[in-house]
Amino acid sequence: MLTAKIGGFQFRDIRPKAASEIVDIGDASLLLGHSNQEITKRVYRRLGATAKPSK
């Protein structure tokens, strides 16, 4: 089962995860090597709305 999970991993998943977890867009852009922060924001940031707990 672990072999199947490892086989399903794709390295392209790491860049958006790193860009989304870094709070400062400038730092994320620098990490990914982009000269324009708009590229990082448009292509790699995957930030959704924060849900509040129901109770």
C-alpha positions in Angstrom: 0.0 0.0 0.0 2.9 2.4 0.8 4.5 1.6 -2.6 1.2 2.6 -4.3 1.2 5.9 -2.4 4.8 6.7 -3.3 4.1 5.8 -6.9 1.2 8.2 -7.0 3.4 11.1 -5.7 4.2 13.8 -8.3 6.9 16.4 -7.7 4.8 19.1 -9.3 2.7 18.9 -6.2 5.5 20.4 -4.0 5.7 23.9 -5.6 2.1 24.9 -5.1 2.1 23.5 -1.6 5.2 25.5 -0.7 3.9 28.7 -2.3 0.6 28.4 -0.5 2.1 27.7 2.9 4.4 30.7 2.9 2.4 33.7 4.1 4.5 36.4 2.4 4.0 36.4 -1.4 7.4 37.9 -1.9 9.1 35.1 0.0 7.2 32.5 -1.9 8.1 34.1 -5.2 11.7 34.3 -4.3 11.7 30.6 -3.2 10.2 29.5 -6.5 12.6 31.7 -8.5 10.0 34.0 -10.1 10.9 37.5 -11.1 7.2 38.6 -11.0 5.1 37.9 -7.9 2.0 37.9 -10.1 3.1 34.5 -11.6 3.4 33.0 -8.1 0.0 34.4 -7.1 -1.9 33.4 -10.2 -0.4 29.9 -10.9 0.9 28.5 -7.6 -1.0 30.0 -4.7 -3.9 27.8 -3.6 -5.5 29.6 -0.7 -9.1 29.1 0.0 -11.5 30.6 2.5 -10.9 29.7 6.1 -13.9 27.8 7.6 -15.0 28.5 11.1 -15.8 25.5 13.3 -19.6 24.9 13.7 -19.3 24.3 17.5 
